[in-house]
Amino acid sequence: MRCIQCGRTYDPHPRLLLCPMCQGLLEVEVEPYEYPSWSKWALRSPGVWRYLELLPLPRGVEPVSLGEGWTPLTRITNIGDLHGVNVYAKNEGVNPTGSFKDRGMTVAVTVAKASGAHAVIVASTGNTASSAAAYAAKASMRAIIVVPRGKIALGKLAQSILYGAVIVEIEGSFDQALEAVLEAVRQDPRLYPLNSFNPWRLEGQKTIAFEIVEQLGGVPDWVVVPVGNAGNISAIWKGFLELKRYGLINKLPRMVGVQARGASPLASAWRRGLSEPVFFDHPETVATAIRIGRPINWPKAMRAVRESKGLFIDVDDDEILSAQRLLARHEGLAVEPASAASLAGLLKLRKDRIIEKGEKAVIVLTGHGLKDPDSMMAAGATRLIARNPGEAVRIVTSLLTR
Ligand code: AN7
């Protein structure tokens, strides 16, 4: 494990999550016990654990898995405003709990369980909570989730309740929930934290990069990712770097991080040419998943975007909701608002001619639409009431001629 701030290296340990010397973020470096290769991977059943050589699995340990990963990569065919860009959507909503978080949880919960932990804890805008709750259940561990009260989408709360998590609702933002978790873990080391400063989790999430290359049969020019706490964009970039290091690809994509305007510490910094984020004390957006003002992984994300010659941009709530409807009504893809930020960002880059005709872009659709039924209901539809079957017949047979 290496500290990205001071460069010190450490022997791996499940409990080593921040640099003991400088409190910087750590990065896991997996030394493959065998050389990774596409042909070897192709022989295994698809999913996160197919990429075993590049994952940290303690010896003799069986992964805590719910069958995560190998999500569809769907070609976008009906959205005209993309004007000749080849766009593919990585539909992470079909993971076991409905978001990309499951990729990280299968690895981090496996590591946590192998280390003897009995209880996991997360701060969350909702998806991390649902995922942690499910994987903790599978691992026979207790899950404690700390969420901003009234600010997590209904589906995510409902999942966490059903999976049996203990739910602590804090009057405040996600950022305050995360601060509380960090302090709680300092005071009670029996709690094992699964937020994305936990570098083991990011090891699972990097498999999005592996799958994109495998499913596309190559490396796209652009990968567009919604950014909240900035773990996922960092993880995906790490995945591409590892493929390059082992000679499994020979070029790298440009990474685009999309934030919601009311919660855009990284995009605001980028626009002004700053190398550190402009923290938001009162983040606000309809995309509650990314309503985050102080992204803990910002140094990793800044590095990913800078190294890849990408960029951070922001989109407003109207653009997000309009992209959500476009995906649903033209492509049959139901995603939650935060995920639609990817498409909204791509449309903006296309309009500004930053992405050019003929280029290949992958948008990562991070969470399922059912996570946020309120946003789905607000999309609006023609809804007609029939008082009896006869009236229903008259209504439906008149619809197409009207
Ligand atoms: C659908 O669940 O932070 O930039 O606590 O749920 O890695 O934080 C969720 C984040 C994008 C942003 N899309 O990913 C949480 C949480 C969806 C998300 C993000 C989240 P990061």
Residues whose N, C-alpha, C, O or C-beta is under 5 A from the ligand:
A	BS01	AN7	A123 S124 T125 G126 N127 T128 A129 P226 V227 G228 N229 A230 G231 N232 I233 A289 A338 S339 T366 G367
